[in-house]
């Protein structure tokens, strides 16, 4: 399921990274931000992701978009080390914001 896939994908990230990310979206999460912070701090990433998915799915419901059926792959690029490949990927994705 989506939650398990996301926990597997991002679960190894440092707690500080999780908390920083929550801080960035806290204004949109409202009171749920504190619940996510507590879950992360307590090592309950499954609970944190569950709360975040509820927020994500609600946001997409209001926008008219459908949530992804499967997790979306996030690819990190070292732009200094692989500029040619990064340029090719960027060119293939019109509307990509930087």
NORRA-V43739 format. One record per residue. PHI is phi in whole degrees, 0 to 359 (999 if undefined). PSI is psi as a letter, one per 30 degrees, with the letter a starting at -180 (999 if undefined). OMEGA is omega in whole degrees, 0 to 359 (NA if undefined). Layout:
# NORRA-V43739
{{PHI:PSI:OMEGA} {PHI:PSI:OMEGA}}
This chain:
# NORRA-V43739
{{999:l:185} {300:e:183} {299:e:181} {297:e:180} {295:e:180} {290:e:177} {296:e:178} {296:e:183} {291:e:188} {249:f:184} {297:f:181} {275:f:178} {294:k:179} {300:k:179} {306:e:180} {301:e:179} {295:e:177} {300:e:183} {295:e:177} {297:e:179} {296:e:178} {297:e:178} {301:e:181} {293:e:182} {254:g:183} {307:e:180} {301:e:179} {276:f:180} {280:f:183} {65:b:183} {294:f:179} {293:f:181} {302:e:180} {293:e:177} {296:e:179} {294:e:179} {302:e:180} {296:e:179} {296:e:179} {296:e:181} {299:e:179} {272:g:179} {77:g:180} {261:i:182} {296:e:177} {299:e:178} {293:e:179} {300:e:181} {294:e:178} {302:e:179} {296:e:181} {296:e:178} {293:e:177} {298:e:177} {298:e:182} {299:e:182} {294:e:177} {298:e:179} {299:e:179} {288:e:178} {297:e:180} {288:f:182} {274:f:183} {88:f:178} {275:l:177} {263:k:176} {296:l:180} {298:k:179} {287:f:181} {222:l:178} {303:k:178} {268:k:179} {285:k:176} {251:k:183} {248:k:176} {267:k:180} {237:k:172} {267:j:187} {299:e:179} {288:e:185} {270:f:184} {216:h:185} {300:e:182} {297:e:180} {293:e:179} {299:e:179} {295:e:180} {293:e:179} {295:e:180} {300:e:180} {295:e:182} {279:f:182} {242:i:181} {298:k:180} {84:g:179} {292:k:178} {265:l:180} {245:999:NA}}
